Amino acid sequence: MQVISAEQVDAALNFPDLIDALSVGFAAPFQMPARQLLELAPDQGHDRLGLLPAWTDRLIALKAFTYLPGNAARGESVLHAQVLVFDRRNGQPLAQLEGRSLTRWRTAAVSALASRLLSRPGARRLLLLGTGELACPLVQAHLSVRPLDEVLVWGRRPAQAQARIAALRALGCTARLAIAEDLEAAQQTADIIVAATGSGEPLVFGDLVPPGCHVDLLGNHRPDQRECDTALVQRAHVYVDSRANALREAGELIIPMQRGQLDAHQVRGELADLCRMALPPERAPGSVTLFKSVGTALADLLCAQLVLQRLGLAQA
């Protein structure tokens, strides 16, 4: 069994190819049980162990990750992950891939794939909420699917937002980059809004988002927290990466459902449903779309598969 490092994952991938691979893979047959999130010490905090299985006719993948938010105060990484891949034909273990880098790639690529399917083709202005390690990959991924002229970055710490802007410039980003100093004003002029924050309270609001905007929410994985308000999910055409996972973990949907303000059937479909369509879903001009993701094992599998193909360890 091969052990694949973060450096090997990074060297093997690019967003255009990965987004295409995800599109093909989500449209094909697969099996993906609901992911398991286990509280390690329910009475002591939010430490978790996550297990994400999926398989196709070619591969079996299992991602295991630990999430210990208390690590941040000690200057340690909050998330650690590994992905195990097996041959579906005979069960033979093929590889163990470093999971944090793979998760960054697949999370950004899923966000951009959803935008390719749901945002307006001529979208020019992206507003990014969040300045964590996903910030640069998200911008790079979205630039690969839409002709963005401007990217506004918002964060609670302006210095961190400026650091991400500097990093994007160093990576060769050609869009105009700027800090979003007024978050409410920035929402009102955005074509695409991507939220990748740790906020427990809404930051994106239904009465601010302009007609025709596409909103992507990926930062929250807790049922009692949310990055947008109820007005937005009531107004938008809502899609998710996985119903089974999102309806258990996404407070953006669960909170209004618990209050009788949203029904589960108002979630129009999953990413797989979108990928199986020849064209984007029909919608009225000026309508708003919302994509909520909490992470899927299939995306991990497809990302790992592409890495193994590039390294000559799996057939294309």
For each residue, the residues with C-beta under 8 A, 3 or more apart:
1: 93 94 95 96
2: 94 95 96 311 313
3: 95 96
4: 8 9 95 96 97 98 307 308 311
5: 8 9 98
6: 9 10 98 100 101
7: 10 11
8: 4 5 11 12 307 311
9: 4 5 6 12 13 97 98 101 102 105 307
10: 6 7 13 101 105
11: 7 8
12: 8 9 306 307 310 311
13: 9 10 17 18 105 303 306 307 310
14: 17 18
15: 18 19 108 109 112 140 141 144
16: 19 20 144
17: 13 14 20 21 306
18: 13 14 15 21 22 105 106 109 303 306
19: 15 16 22 23 109 112 113 116 141 144 145
20: 16 17 23 24
21: 17 18 24 25 302 303 305 306
22: 18 19 25 26 106 109 110 113 275 299 302 303
23: 19 20 26 27 113 116 275
24: 20 21 27 28 275
25: 21 22 28 30 56 298 301 302 305
26: 22 23 30 113 271 272 274 275 276 298 302
27: 23 24 272 275 276
28: 24 25 56
29: 56 57
30: 25 26 54 55 56 272 298 301
31: 54 55 56
32: 53 54 242 296 297 298
33: 53 54 244
34: 242 244 245 248
35: 50 51 52 53 245 295 296 297
36: 50 51 52
37: 48 49 50 221 249
38: 48 49 50 51
39: 42 46 47 48
40: 47 48 49
41: 44 45 47
42: 39
43:
44: 41 47
45: 41 69 70
46: 39 67 69 222
47: 39 40 41 44 66 67 68 69 70
48: 37 38 39 40 66 67 68
49: 37 38 40 64 65 66 67
50: 35 36 37 38 63 64 65 66 67
51: 35 36 38 62 63 64
52: 35 36 62 63 64 65 295 296 297 300
53: 32 33 35 60 61 62 297
54: 30 31 32 33 60 61 296 297 298 300 301
55: 30 31 59 60 61 88 301
56: 25 28 29 30 31 59 88 301
57: 29 88
58: 87 88 89 305 314 315
59: 55 56 85 86 87 88 94 301 304 305 314
60: 53 54 55 85 86 87 88 91 301
61: 53 54 55 83 84 85 86 297 300 301 304
62: 51 52 53 83 84 297
63: 50 51 52 81 82 83 84 99 103 297 300
64: 49 50 51 52 81 82 84 99
65: 49 50 52 79 80 81 82 99 103
66: 47 48 49 50 79 80 81
67: 46 47 48 49 50 78 79
68: 47 48 71 78
69: 45 46 47 72 78
70: 45 47 73 74
71: 68 74 76 77 78
72: 69 75 76 78
73: 70
74: 70 71
75: 72
76: 71 72
77: 71 80 100
78: 67 68 69 71 72
79: 65 66 67 100 103
80: 65 66 77 99 100
81: 63 64 65 66 98 99 100 102 103
82: 63 64 65 96 97 98 99
83: 61 62 63 96 97 98 99 102 300 304
84: 61 62 63 64 93 95 96
85: 59 60 61 93 94 95 96 97 301 304 305 308
86: 59 60 61 91 92 93 94
87: 58 59 60 90 91 92 93 94
88: 55 56 57 58 59 60 91
89: 58
90: 87
91: 60 86 87 88
92: 86 87
93: 1 84 85 86 87 96
94: 1 2 59 85 86 87 308 313 314
95: 1 2 3 4 84 85 304 308 313
96: 1 2 3 4 82 83 84 85 93
97: 4 9 82 83 85 102 304 307
98: 4 5 6 9 81 82 83 101 102
99: 63 64 65 80 81 82 83 102 103 300
100: 6 77 79 80 81 103 104
101: 6 9 10 98 104 105
102: 9 81 83 97 98 99 105 106 300 303 304 307
103: 63 65 79 81 99 100 106 107 295 300
104: 100 101 107 108 133 134 137
105: 9 10 13 18 101 102 108 109 137 303
106: 18 22 102 103 109 110 299 300 302 303
107: 103 104 110 111 134 137 138 218 293 295 299
108: 15 104 105 111 112 134 137 138 140 141
109: 15 18 19 22 105 106 112 113 141 299 303
110: 22 106 107 113 114 241 271 293 296 299
111: 107 108 114 115 138 141 142 194 216 218 291 293
112: 15 19 108 109 115 116 138 141 142 144 145
113: 19 22 23 26 109 110 116 117 145 271 275
114: 110 111 117 118 216 239 241 271 274 291 293
115: 111 112 118 119 123 142 145 146 192 214 216 291
116: 19 23 112 113 119 145 146
117: 113 114 274 275 277 280
118: 114 115 214 237 239 274 280 281 289 291
119: 115 116 123 146 191 192 214 289
120: 123 191 212 214
121: 146
122: 147
123: 115 119 120 126 146 147 148 191 192 214
124: 146 147 148 149 150 191
125: 148 149 150 151 152 189 190 191 192
126: 123 139 142 146 148 150 151 152 175 190 191 192 193 194
127: 151 152 154 180 186 187 190 192 193 194
128: 135 138 139 151 152 153 154 194 196
129: 154 155 183 193 194 195 196 197 203 204 219 227
130: 134 135 154 155 194 195 196 197 198 219
131: 135 153 155 157 160 161 163 164
132: 135 196 197 198
133: 104 136 137
134: 104 107 108 130 137 138 196 218
135: 128 130 131 132 138 139 153 164 196
136: 133 139 140 164 167 168 171
137: 104 105 107 108 133 134 140 141
138: 107 108 111 112 128 134 135 141 142 194 196
139: 126 128 135 136 142 143 151 168 173 175
140: 15 108 136 137 143 144 168 171 173
141: 15 19 108 109 111 112 137 138 144 145
142: 111 112 115 126 138 139 145 146 148 192 194
143: 139 140 146 148 151 173 175
144: 15 16 19 112 140 141
145: 19 112 113 115 116 141 142
146: 115 116 119 121 123 124 126 142 143 192
147: 122 123 124
148: 123 124 125 126 142 143 151 175 192
149: 124 125 175 176
150: 124 125 126 175 176 177 178
151: 125 126 127 128 139 143 148 168 173 175 176 177 178
152: 125 126 127 128 178 179 180 186 190
153: 128 131 135 161 164 165 177 178 179 180
154: 127 128 129 130 161 179 180 183 186
155: 129 130 131 158 160 161 164
156:
157: 131 160 161
158: 155 161 162 179 181
159: 162 163
160: 131 155 157 163 164
161: 131 153 154 155 157 158 164 165 179 180
162: 158 159 165 166 179
163: 131 159 160 166 167
164: 131 135 136 153 155 160 161 167 168
165: 153 161 162 168 169 177 178 179
166: 162 163 169 170
167: 136 163 164 170 171
168: 136 139 140 151 164 165 171 173 177
169: 165 166 172 173 177
170: 166 167
171: 136 140 167 168
172: 169
173: 139 140 143 151 168 169 177
174:
175: 126 139 143 148 149 150 151
176: 149 150 151
177: 150 151 153 165 168 169 173
178: 150 151 152 153 165
179: 152 153 154 158 161 162 165
180: 127 152 153 154 161 183 186
181: 158
182: 185 186
183: 129 154 180 186 187 203
184: 187 188 205 208
185: 182 188 189
186: 127 152 154 180 182 183 189 190
187: 127 183 184 190 193 204 205 208 209 210
188: 184 185 208 209 210
189: 125 185 186 210
190: 125 126 127 152 186 187 193 209 210 213
191: 119 120 123 124 125 126 212 213 214
192: 115 119 123 125 126 127 142 146 148 213 214 215 216
193: 126 127 129 187 190 204 209 213 214 215 216
194: 111 126 127 128 129 130 138 142 215 216 218
195: 129 130 199 203 204 215 216 217 218 219 227 228
196: 128 129 130 132 134 135 138 218 219
197: 129 130 132 203 219 220 227
198: 130 132 219 220
199: 195 202 203 219 220 225 227
200: 220 222 224 225 226
201: 225 226
202: 199 205 226 227 228 229
203: 129 183 195 197 199 227 228
204: 129 187 193 195 208 209 215 217 227 228 229 232
205: 184 187 202 208 209 228 229 231 232
206: 209 228 229 230 231 232 233 234 235 236 288
207: 231
208: 184 187 188 204 205
209: 187 188 190 193 204 205 206 213 215 232 235 236 288
210: 187 188 189 190 213
211: 286 287 288
212: 120 191 285 286 287 288
213: 190 191 192 193 209 210 288 289
214: 115 118 119 120 123 191 192 193 288 289 290 291
215: 192 193 194 195 204 209 228 232 236 288 289 290 291
216: 111 114 115 192 193 194 195 290 291 293
217: 195 204 220 227 228 250 252 290 291 292 293
218: 107 111 134 194 195 196 292 293 294
219: 129 130 195 196 197 198 199 227
220: 197 198 199 200 217 225 226 227 250 251 252
221: 37 249 250 294 295
222: 46 200 225 249 251
223: 248 249 250 251 254 255
224: 200 251 254 255
225: 199 200 201 220 222 251
226: 200 201 202 220 229 250 251 252 255
227: 129 195 197 199 202 203 204 217 219 220 252
228: 195 202 203 204 205 206 215 217 232 233 252 290
229: 202 204 205 206 226 232 233
230: 206 233 234 255 256 259 261 262
231: 205 206 207 234 235
232: 204 205 206 209 215 228 229 235 236 288 290
233: 206 228 229 230 236 238 252 253 256 262 266 290
234: 206 230 231 256 261 262
235: 206 209 231 232 288
236: 206 209 215 232 233 287 288 289 290
237: 118 268 281 283 287 288 289 290
238: 233 253 266 267 268 289 290 291 292
239: 114 118 267 268 269 270 271 273 274 289 290 291 292
240: 243 245 246 247 250 253 267 269 270 271 291 292 293 294
241: 110 114 245 246 270 271 291 292 293 294 295 296 299
242: 32 34 245 246 270 271 294 296
243: 240 246 247 264 267 270
244: 33 34 247 248
245: 34 35 240 241 242 248 249 250 294 295 296
246: 240 241 242 243 249 250 253 267 292 293 294
247: 240 243 244 250 253 254 257 264 267
248: 34 223 244 245 254
249: 37 221 222 223 245 246 254 294
250: 217 220 221 223 226 240 245 246 247 253 254 292 294
251: 220 222 223 224 225 226 254 255
252: 217 220 226 227 228 233 255 256 292
253: 233 238 240 246 247 250 256 257 262 264 267 292
254: 223 224 247 248 249 250 251 257 258
255: 223 224 226 230 251 252 258 259
256: 230 233 234 252 253 259 261 262
257: 247 253 254 260 261 262 263 264
258: 254 255
259: 230 255 256
260: 257
261: 230 234 256 257
262: 230 233 234 253 256 257 266
263: 257 266
264: 243 247 253 257 267
265:
266: 233 238 262 263
267: 238 239 240 243 246 247 253 264
268: 237 238 239 273 281
269: 239 240 273 274 281
270: 239 240 241 242 243 273 274
271: 26 110 113 114 239 240 241 242 274 275 291 293 296
272: 26 27 30 275 276
273: 239 268 269 270 276 277
274: 26 114 117 118 239 269 270 271 277 280 281
275: 22 23 24 26 27 113 117 271 272
276: 26 27 272 273
277: 117 273 274 280 281
278:
279:
280: 117 118 274 277 283
281: 118 237 268 269 274 277
282:
283: 237 280 287 289
284: 287
285: 212
286: 211 212
287: 211 212 236 237 283 284
288: 206 209 211 212 213 214 215 232 235 236 237
289: 118 119 213 214 215 236 237 238 239 283
290: 214 215 216 217 228 232 233 236 237 238 239
291: 111 114 115 118 214 215 216 217 238 239 240 241 271
292: 217 218 238 239 240 241 246 250 252 253
293: 107 110 111 114 216 217 218 240 241 246 271 296
294: 218 221 240 241 242 245 246 249 250
295: 35 52 103 107 221 241 245 299
296: 32 35 52 54 110 241 242 245 271 293 299 300
297: 32 35 52 53 54 61 62 63 300 301
298: 25 26 30 32 54 301 302
299: 22 106 107 109 110 241 295 296 302 303
300: 52 54 61 63 83 99 102 103 106 296 297 303 304
301: 25 30 54 55 56 59 60 61 85 297 298 304 305
302: 21 22 25 26 106 298 299 305 306
303: 13 18 21 22 102 105 106 109 299 300 306 307
304: 59 61 83 85 95 97 102 300 301 307 308
305: 21 25 58 59 85 301 302 308 309 314
306: 12 13 17 18 21 302 303 309 310
307: 4 8 9 12 13 97 102 303 304 310 311
308: 4 85 94 95 304 305 311 313 314
309: 305 306 312 313 314 315 316
310: 12 13 306 307
311: 2 4 8 12 307 308
312: 309
313: 2 94 95 308 309
314: 58 59 94 305 308 309
315: 58 309
316: 309
